């Protein structure tokens, strides 16, 4: 997990194949999937993805609840993000 001194590109991300297209494009948080709004995002820096001999970049972003990844000690981002709370409303 990232520490305070880690830069945004040192944060370990979920595997890109597990993310939705909106998460891959930076429209939704890579951790919890909440739709991001201008001014309320954490830019996680450009990442390279190797596909055969093609190396595109992608630009993951996160909500402000998870700028360095899921909460430590919890089961994942679901523990801290109200956007994924399940159960009766």
Wavefront OBJ file of the C-alpha trace (Angstrom):
o trace
v 0.000 0.000 0.000
v 1.119 3.559 -0.598
v 2.597 5.721 2.118
v 2.389 9.491 2.428
v 5.756 9.979 0.746
v 4.788 7.897 -2.288
v 3.971 9.789 -5.468
v 0.742 9.116 -7.323
v 2.427 6.861 -9.885
v 3.743 4.548 -7.150
v 0.225 3.628 -6.009
v -0.540 0.046 -6.989
v -3.738 -0.044 -9.020
v -6.275 -2.798 -9.657
v -5.563 -4.837 -12.801
v -6.853 -2.922 -15.810
v -8.865 -5.933 -16.973
v -10.986 -5.709 -13.807
v -11.939 -2.063 -14.430
v -14.877 -0.755 -16.413
v -14.281 1.362 -19.507
v -15.299 4.452 -17.524
v -12.689 3.644 -14.843
v -10.044 3.065 -17.519
v -10.868 6.440 -19.107
v -10.711 8.352 -15.819
v -14.438 9.092 -15.673
v -15.005 6.918 -12.592
v -12.838 6.194 -9.527
v -10.542 3.189 -10.096
v -11.246 2.004 -6.532
v -14.985 2.385 -5.977
v -16.445 3.263 -9.389
v -18.127 6.490 -8.256
v -18.546 9.022 -11.099
v -15.939 11.765 -10.757
v -16.706 15.491 -10.865
v -14.374 18.284 -11.946
v -12.378 19.539 -8.970
v -13.098 16.449 -6.862
v -10.563 13.995 -8.285
v -7.097 12.683 -7.504
v -4.989 12.256 -10.643
v -2.947 9.060 -10.241
v -0.537 9.883 -13.062
v -0.022 8.299 -16.481
v 0.539 4.554 -16.630
v 1.926 2.432 -19.433
v 0.147 -0.730 -20.473
v 1.954 -3.262 -22.616
v -0.219 -5.121 -25.133
v 2.001 -7.175 -27.417
v 4.376 -4.686 -28.984
v 2.008 -1.744 -28.436
v 2.472 0.396 -25.300
v -0.400 2.871 -24.821
v -0.761 5.104 -21.783
v -3.818 5.390 -19.596
v -4.598 8.022 -16.995
v -6.309 6.591 -13.920
v -8.095 8.859 -11.467
v -9.639 8.349 -8.059
v -12.223 10.055 -5.870
v -10.942 12.129 -2.955
v -11.849 9.326 -0.515
v -9.195 7.068 -2.111
v -6.313 9.207 -3.424
v -3.766 6.523 -2.474
v -5.880 3.377 -2.708
v -8.380 1.512 -0.572
v -8.395 2.112 3.168
v -5.790 0.153 5.083
v -7.083 -2.563 7.338
v -10.413 -2.781 5.550
v -11.694 -5.255 3.009
v -11.273 -2.732 0.213
v -12.723 0.555 -0.948
v -16.240 -0.635 -0.179
v -15.460 -0.093 3.508
v -14.893 3.646 3.057
v -16.885 4.727 0.034
v -20.599 5.344 0.450
v -21.030 4.894 -3.296
v -20.687 1.133 -2.833
v -22.569 0.504 0.378
v -24.999 -2.321 -0.180
v -28.034 -3.467 1.628
v -31.517 -2.080 2.202
v -31.896 1.680 1.774
l 1 2 3 4 5 6 7 8 9 10 11 12 13 14 15 16 17 18 19 20 21 22 23 24 25 26 27 28 29 30 31 32 33 34 35 36 37 38 39 40 41 42 43 44 45 46 47 48 49 50 51 52 53 54 55 56 57 58 59 60 61 62 63 64 65 66 67 68 69 70 71 72 73 74 75 76 77 78 79 80 81 82 83 84 85 86 87 88 89
